[in-house]
Amino acid sequence: MLLNRGGSAATITTTARELGLSGKHFRARDLWSGTTSSTTGTLRANVPSHGSTVLRIWPVKAPR
């Protein structure tokens, strides 16, 4: 979960490594919007003021 305690919208960034995940390729689904994206470890979301974004993250095999 990415949490914004601030008074204005913010882009919040973290990495799979900071979340304790190993690997290089991941899929991330935003559980509020249902959108899914691919990442090589950097996770970024625009979070509204006093809001949150919940992501489900899982490793995938590297594309060939």
C-alpha positions as MATLAB code, in Angstrom:
seq = 'MLLNRGGSAATITTTARELGLSGKHFRARDLWSGTTSSTTGTLRANVPSHGSTVLRIWPVKAPR';
ca = [
       0.000    0.000    0.000;
       1.269    3.449   -0.908;
      -0.072    6.056    1.511;
      -0.099    9.823    1.034;
      -0.567   11.704    4.298;
       0.076   15.052    2.628;
      -2.347   17.842    1.816;
      -1.939   17.526   -1.953;
      -1.695   14.723   -4.503;
       1.762   13.168   -4.792;
       3.650   10.686   -6.918;
       4.951    8.006   -4.560;
       7.792    5.746   -5.662;
       9.267    2.598   -4.135;
      11.094   -0.459   -5.404;
      10.441   -4.173   -5.257;
      13.683   -4.510   -3.300;
      12.457   -2.038   -0.636;
       9.369   -4.235   -0.295;
      11.536   -7.326    0.253;
      10.898   -8.833   -3.182;
      13.649  -10.446   -5.205;
      13.802  -10.677   -8.963;
      13.976   -8.254  -11.851;
      10.616   -8.426  -13.609;
       7.246   -7.903  -11.971;
       3.603   -7.287  -12.728;
       1.659   -4.867  -10.560;
      -2.113   -4.529  -10.339;
      -3.730   -1.460   -8.831;
      -6.535   -3.006   -6.783;
      -8.633    0.174   -6.835;
      -8.590    0.787  -10.594;
      -7.916   -2.755  -11.817;
      -5.110   -1.651  -14.128;
      -2.101   -3.933  -14.530;
       1.399   -2.903  -15.576;
       4.875   -4.387  -15.957;
       7.959   -3.138  -14.143;
      11.596   -4.005  -13.692;
      11.411   -3.130  -10.012;
      10.351    0.515   -9.712;
       6.781    1.054   -8.541;
       5.203    4.475   -8.912;
       1.674    5.754   -8.354;
      -0.099    9.091   -8.244;
      -1.866    9.111   -4.884;
      -4.484   11.720   -3.958;
      -4.248   13.882   -0.861;
      -4.825   11.783    2.281;
      -5.361    8.757    0.026;
      -3.846    5.387   -0.698;
      -3.125    3.026   -3.557;
      -3.065   -0.720   -2.984;
      -0.928   -2.787   -5.356;
      -0.681   -6.533   -5.833;
       2.828   -7.349   -7.060;
       4.102  -10.663   -8.380;
       7.273  -11.831  -10.142;
       7.230  -12.872  -13.792;
       9.764  -14.516  -16.049;
      11.873  -12.132  -18.107;
      10.547  -11.483  -21.615;
      12.433  -13.318  -24.341;
];
